[in-house]
Amino acid sequence: MKFFKIYPYIFTLLLLLSCKKETPMFAEHIPVAKVKDTLPSVNPFQPKLNKLSPIYKNLKTNLVDNFYKKNWKRSNLSGGFLVAKNGEILYETYGGLANRATKEEINAHTALHLASVSKVLTATAVLKLIDSGKLALDQKINTILPEFPYEKITVKMLLTHRSGLPKYEYFCYDTKLWNGGMVTNQDVLDIMAKHKINLYCRPDRKFSYCNTNYVMLALVIEKLTNMNYRDAMKKMIFDPLDMNDTYVFDYEKHKESASLSYKGNNVLYDFEFLDNVYGDKNIYSTPRDLLKFDIATYSENFLSSEIKELIYKGYSNETRGIKNYGLGIRLNEWKTGEKMAYHNGWWHGNTSSYVTLKKDTVTIIALSNKFSKKPYSVYKLASDFGSYPIKKKR
C-alpha cells in the first residue's frame, strides 16, 4: 500500500527529469548544428505521425548513443549518422572532412556520395512513373529503349536484379569494347547493343545484383520524362521533398566542389572514368534529406498504397535464408514475420547505409566518405525499436 501512495511522486519526478533540455551527452555529438526534433514539413507528402513522449525520446537517445560510442570508438566518424522515429530526430552527429586539402568540415548540409543507396531513389522515380501510368512494371525495356539488345528483360527484372545483365564495371574495362574516356549511361547501352555481350544468366532465372540494371533504369527515366536524369530526379523527388542539399553528380560541373572520398588510411580516392555513370550511384545527399525522403514514403500522396505493397515484397526466393530484394530495396524477412528494409552502398571510399523500419516508422542512416564498414552495422539498432531478431553486443 505504501508503494501506491508514493507512486505519483515517483512518476512526477521521472516526468520532470525527462522534460529537461537534452543532456550534454546528446548535445556533444552535434558540433556543427543544433538538432531540430522534427524536420520542416514536406507537405503534401508529410503523413500524420504520433508525437513522441519525452521519456521515450530520452530512453532511445541513450540507447543509440551507447551503440554509437561502441561502434565508432576506435575509428572516428567521417560523415553523418542519424536516427529518427516518426520523423523526429533522436540522434544526429557529423564529423570528419569533406576535403582534406582545404580542411572543409562535414556538417548537416554536406552532401556525401550515397553509392548504391542511390538505387533506392532511382527506383522511386521509376515507380512514380508507373503510378502515373507512363510505365508498366512488366513492360519490356526494348519497347522504351529500341537499341536495348535483350528482348525478354522487363522493368521489374531491372528493379529486382533478376535480368541477368552483364556488369558494366567489368566490360567497360575491356579495351576492345571501350577505348577510354569518361563513360556515360548511353555508352553502356551502346556497348551492349553493338557487341551483344552475353547475359550472365537467363532473364528472371535468379537474383544477381548488377549495377547495369539501374544504369538502364536511369535511361528509361530520361526517355519517358524527356529530361536528363539529373533534372528528372530534381523535379520528381528532390524539389517536391525539399531535399535541398541533394543532387546528381555531374563530373564536369561538380568535380571541383563535391565532397571527396578517401581510403581507410586517408589517401584520396581520385575520380575515374566510371564516375559519370548514374542511376546505380552518383547521387550526393545528407542524412536529413534522406529522412525527408523516408518520411514521404509513408504518404499516399507520394506513392500509392498499391505500389508500396509491391516495393517491400521479396521477389527472389530460389535461395533459402532471410535475405531478399524488393523493388529497389534490400529486405531481411524473418520466419517470425518481422521485416526490415534497407540498402547499403560502396563506391571508392564512400560507404553508406539506409535502414527503414516501416512497421515502427524508424529511420536509420549512416554515410561515410572515408572507407569503413562501420555504417553497415547500424541495422543492429533495429532491435531497439521493435521485435527484430538481431543480436548485438552491448
Salt bridges, closest charged atoms under 4 A:
GLU28 OE2 - HIS29 NE2 3.68
ASP37 OD2 - LYS57 NZ 3.01
ASP65 OD1 - HIS29 NE2 3.04
ASP65 OD2 - LYS69 NZ 3.12
GLU88 OE1 - LYS57 NZ 3.45
GLU92 OE2 - ARG288 NE 2.50
ASP204 OD1 - ARG162 NE 2.85
ASP239 OD1 - LYS234 NZ 3.10
ASP245 OD2 - HIS109 ND1 2.80
ASP250 OD2 - ARG230 NH1 3.97
GLU252 OE1 - LYS255 NZ 3.68
GLU272 OE2 - HIS348 NE2 3.85
ASP275 OD2 - HIS348 NE2 3.18
ASP280 OD2 - LYS281 NZ 3.88
ASP289 OD1 - LYS292 NZ 3.79
ASP294 OD1 - LYS358 NZ 3.27
GLU300 OE2 - LYS308 NZ 3.47
GLU318 OE1 - ARG162 NH1 3.04
GLU333 OE2 - LYS339 NZ 3.55
GLU338 OE2 - LYS359 NZ 2.81
ASP384 OD2 - LYS392 NZ 3.14
ASP384 OD1 - ARG394 NH2 2.23
